[in-house]
Amino acid sequence: MLLAEGGSWDCYLLRFPVGSHVPTHHDPVRGRRHFRLNVTLRGAPESVELLGPAIARGHRWVLFRPDVVSHRLAPVERPRLELSIGWTRPAS
């Protein structure tokens, strides 16, 4: 569910029922650098798998570049709720 968005940012509340998953992917944004902060509100925080380095990571949150780092959501074993805030910056 989209909660809010502006010209270069967005904020989603994502619900993942048991058994759902997201395959490995990138989120490119043409001519811009893409950043995303995902905060696990409910469910297993280790379900989000980055196939590259995070910018920063805590127990229930991760900040990363989804345009550069492949990522996926492993099959959900219990309901998962995530707050996802993304923004872009001009390419340098």
N, C-alpha and C positions, 0 to 999 in steps of 0.2 A: 504494500500500500504506500503510495507516494504521500508523504506528510507535508513537504514543502519543497520548493525549488526556486532558483534564481537564474540569472544569466550563465553563471559558471559553477553552480553547485546544486546538489540535490540531497534530500533526506528521505529515506525509506524505512518503514517498519516491515520486516520480512518474517513471514510465518512459514515454517517447514514442517509438515506433518510427518509422522513416522513412515519410514520407507522412502521418502523423497530424497533426491540427491541432485547435484549440479555437476555436469561433466567438466573436465579440464578445459579452461578457456582463458582468453585475454579480453580486456575491455579497452580497445584503442580509441583515442580521440584525435582526429586528424589535426596536426599542427600544434598540439597542446600536450602538456604533461598531465597525467591523471593521477589523483591521489584518492585513497578511500580509507576511512576509519570504520571498522566493523566492531560493534560491541555486542557480545552475547548476553542477552537478558535472561534467557531460559534455555536449558539444554546443555549439551557438552561443548565447551569452547574448543576442544581439539578437533572437532568435526571439520573446521575450515582448514584446508591443507594448501599451503603455499609451496610451489615448486621452485622457490628461489628465496632470496633474503627479504625480510620485512624491514621497514624503516625503524619501527619500534614495536614492541609487543609487551603486553601484560597478561595476567592470567585469563581475563575475559575480554580482551580487546587486542586488535592488531591494526597497525597503520602500515599501508603498503602501496605500491604502484601497480594497479591492476592492468595498466597498459604495457608494463614491462615484465611482470612476474606472472607466470601461469598459476592459476588457482582453481580449486574445486571444493565442493562440499561432499564429504563422504556420506554414505547412506545414513539417514537420521534414525537413531534407535529410540529416541523419546522426543516428544514435541520440542521444537526449537523456535525461539523468538530472537530476532536480531535487529538492532538499530544500525543502519548503514548510511554514513554521511560521506558524500563524494564531492570533489571539486577539481577544477582544472586550472592550470596556469599556462601562459604562453611558453612554447618551446624555447629553450635558450641556445 
